[in-house]
Amino acid sequence: MLLVPFGIRRMMVRFAWLTLCWCLIGLQPLSAQDIYPSRTIRFIVGFPPGGGNDLLSRLVAAKLTETRGWSVAVENIAGAGGLLGANAIAKAPPNGYTIGIGSIGTLSINPSLYQKIPYKVMEDFTFITRLSVTPAALVVPASSPYQSVQALIASAKANPGSLNFGSAGNGTSHHLAAELFRFKAGIELTHIPYAGSGPALVGLIRSDVQLMLADLPAVLPMIRAGKLRALAVTTHERSALLPDVVSIDEILPEFDVSIWYGIVGPAGLPPEIVKTLNEAIRDVLALPEIQHKLTEEGAIGQASTPQEFSSYVQSEVARWASVIKQAKVPLQ
């Protein structure tokens, strides 16, 4: 048996302990990296505070903090019709710490509306989940003679170009939804763009324009106050808030338009992070209080898989590109 001097044995023990300590120290950063999220998630909204997408984002962020213990900070990067916020998401590092809200405008309309856009929708984003859909409503002034969609269409066919529709501006979802309605109905309508939905609704109430397709949550108080009359909603199904109001699809088959929102991140997000975010957000949307809050606002919670959301956005890009071309909407 080989005897090792005491001094050498002590040095060997000390070396072994040092080696173990260094191994443990080396493992700590790896363990921290494996736990997502380990720091604040930046949640970008491409519009000013107070709008529908901002309120929805803050509702989801607050519930992620409450239910998961995550730190989520909503950041408004407004401007250029949501382009600045969307671009900030697209250009962020793909580590899961910058995500944001995408909408019908930023993801499906803007690519065909703007001559230059700083991102490619299907290449520069990771699609995480759809959040919600909100019907629009076809509304007329309370003093309007039209009591039904059929009556309005019949009048427009009898007097081509005599009816004006208002919108929140050229290329907005309100404008394009009305153009799609015009194409489906086979009628001529004159577009009157306003500088925002507020002024457009004022013009509608005053009968400066004869009709408008506007977000249901925005016009619901005016409908209930007797200032506007809803002829139809634009989603395939009727709205629970206006159960007696028909959907346009009942009159013009396959007409289905909604204002939708979803969560996206930069391209290249690791699948495990996408899965974590998708599951967490789906759990939030399934909460009864969230469902109730969305219903109060005229919206419908509609979570999806990442693949479903990606396919949906791709189909929406193609649809609105066709409408923009057919309506000859001027590029911005």
N, C-alpha and C positions, 0 to 999 in steps of 0.2 A: 504494500500500500504506500502510495506516494504522499509524503507529508508536506503540506504547504505552510511555510512560515506564517506566524500570526500576523505580522505586518502586511504581508501580501494579501492574506485572506480579508483583512479589514479594508484594504484598497479595492478588492474585488466586490465586496458588499456595497461599498459606497458608490462604485461605478454602476452597479446594477440598479441601485435606487435612483441615481441621476438619470440613467437611461429610461426608467419607468416614468419619471416625472416629465421628461422631455416628450415622451410618447403621449402622455395624458394632455400636456399643453398643446401638442400638435393636433389632438383630436377635437379640442374645444371649438375652434372656429368652424370646423366641418359640421359639428352637431348644430351650431347656431344657424348655419346656412340651410340646414335641412328642415328647419322649423319655419314655415311660411304662414303668415307674415311675422317677421321679427321686428319690424319698424313701421312707421306710418305709411299708409297707402295714400297716394295723391289721386284724388278723384276729380277729373277735369270736366267742367261744363262750359260749352262754347258760347254761352249767352249770359246776359246780365242776371243778377239775383232777382228772384221774384217770379220768373216765368215758370211755365209748366214743367219743363225739363229740369230746371233748378230745384223746384220743390220736390219732384220725384227723386232726384239724386240725393238730396238731403234726407229724405225719408228713408231711403235704402241705406245710406251711410250710417245714420243714427241706429238703425236696427242691426247692422253688422257689428257695431260697437257693443250694443246691448246684448245681443245673443251670442256673439263669438268672442267678445273682448278685444276686437281689433281696433286699432287706431286708424281712422279714415278721415282725411281732411278734404273737404270740397273746395275746389279752386275755380273761380270763374275767369275764363280767358275769352272775353267777348270780342266780336268784330267780324266783318266780312261774311255775314250770314252763317256763322258757325265754323268758317274755314280755319280761323286761327286756333280755336280749341282743338278741332280735329287734327290739325297738323302737329300740335304739341303732343298729342297722344301718339301719332304715327312716328314721330321722331324720338320718342323716349326710349331709354334702354329697355330691352325685353326681359325684365326681371320681375314683373308683377307688381312693382311699386308705383307705376303710373298706369291708371286705367281711366275710362271716362264714358260719358254717355254719347251715343250716336243716335241720329234721328233720320226720319224720312228725308229731311232737307240735306243734312250734311253727308249722308251716305248714299242716297239714291237720286236726288234731284241735282245737287250742286255739280256733280261730275259732268253733266250734260248742259248745265246752265252757264257755267263760267268758261271763258276761253282758256284761261290758265288756272290750274288747280295744283297745289303743292303736294298732293298725295294721290296714289292710285288705290281706290277703295278695296279691290279684291286682292291686292298685293301687299299693302302697307299696314293692314290691320289683322289682329287675331280676334275672331268673333267669339264672345263668351256666352252670352244669352240674350234673348229678347226680354224686354221688361214688361211693356204694356202696349195696348192699342187703344186709341180713342176715336170714337166715331166723329165725323163731321155731320152737320145737319144742313139740309136745303131749307133756307128760311126766306120768308117774304115779309114785308111790313104788315102790321095788323090790319091796315086799311086796304090791303091788296084784294082784288076780286078773285084771286086764285085760291081755291080751297083744296086743290089736289095737284099732284105732279102731272096727271093726265091733262088737266085743264090748262096748266102752264105750257105744256108741250104743244097742245092743240093751238093755243094762241100764238106761240112762237112760229109754228108752221104756217099759220094763216097770215102772219105779218112778219116776214123774215127781217131780222136785224132791229126790230122795234123794242126788244127787251134788252136792258143793260144789267150786267152783273158786276158787283163790287168785289174787290179782293184786297189783301194786305200788301199787294205789290206784284210787279211782274215776276213770274217764276216761283212764287210762293206756293205752298201746298194748296191754299185756297184757290188760287188762280188755276193751277193745273187740274185740280179736282173738277172745277167747273168746265174746263175745256174738255175733259174726258166725258162729262155728262152731256155736253153739247154734241160730241161725236157719236156717242151711243144713241142719243135721242134723234139725231139727224136734223138738228135745228141750227139756226144762226142766232148768236147772242153777241152783244157788244161788250167788250171788257173795259171796265173803268178801274184802273189801279189807284189805290190810296197809299199814303205813307204809314202803313200799319193797320192792324185789324181794328183798333179803336176807332179811328176816323172812318173806316169803311162801314162799321156798324152804325155809326151816327148817320152817315149818308143813307144807309138802308132804312133806318127808322124814319127819316125825313122823306123817304120815297124818291131820293135823288137817283137811286138805282132800284131795280125791281126785284132782284133776288141776290142771294149770296150763299156759298157753301162755306161754313165756318165751323171751327171746333165746337162741339157740343157743350163742353164746360163753359165756354165764353158766352154762348148765347142762351143757355138754359135759364139764367135769372130773367132775361128779357122776354123769353117765351112765357115764363110763369107770371111775369108782371103784365102780360097782355100787350107788349110793345111789338113783338114779332110773332109770326105764326110758322110753326115747323110743318113742312109738307112731307119730309122724309128724312131718314138717316142714311148715311152712306155705307155703313158696314153691311155685310151679308145678312147678319141677324139684326132684329130690332133691338133697341136699347131698353134696358130695364127701367131707365129713368123716364122714358116716353113710350110705354108699351103699346099705346094706341096709334102711334105714328109708324107708318109703313117704312120699310127699307126700299131704296131705289131698286134694289135687286129684284123685288117683287114685280116691278114694272118693266125694268130693263135688265134682263137676265145677265148674270156674270158681272154686274157692277158691284165692286167691293173696294172701297177706299177707306183707309184709316190713317190717322196720325200715329206713328209708332216710334217707340224708343227702345234702345238696347244698350248693352254694355260691351265695349270693345277695348282692346289693348293694342300695343304695337305688334307688328308681325314678329314671329319667332318666339312667342311666349312658350315656355316649357309646358308640355301636356299636363304634368302633375299640378302645375299652378293653375292652369285653365280649369282643371277638374275641381280643384279646391274652391276657386271663385264661383264656378257654376253651381256647385252644390250649395254653397253658402247663400248665394243670391236666390236660388230656387226656394230654399227653406224660408227666407225672409218673405218672398212673395206668397208663400203658402199660409202665412200667419193670418188668422181670421181678421185681426184688427187692420192689417194692411189691405186685405181684400175689401173690407168695409170702407176704408179711407179712399181707395181707388174708385170704388163704386160711387161714393159721394161726389167725387170729382168728375164723374162721367167716363172714367177709364175702366179698362178690363186688364187685370194682371194676366200676363201670358208668357210664362217662362218657356225656354226651349233648350234643346241641346246646342252645343256650338255648331255642329254640322247643320242642324235645321235653320239656325239663324243665318249662317253663311249662305245657304241655298236661297233663303227668303230674300236677303239683301241683293243677291245676284239677279233674281227675278224682278225685283223692284227697280234696279238700275236700268234694266232693259225696257221695262214698261214705261218709265217716265222719260227715258231718252226718246222713245217713239212719240209720246204725247208732245214733248217740247218741239220735236221736228215737225210734226203734223200741224201744230198750232202756230208754228213760225215765231216762237218766243225769242225775242232778241237776246243774244248772248251778252253776258256781263263781263 
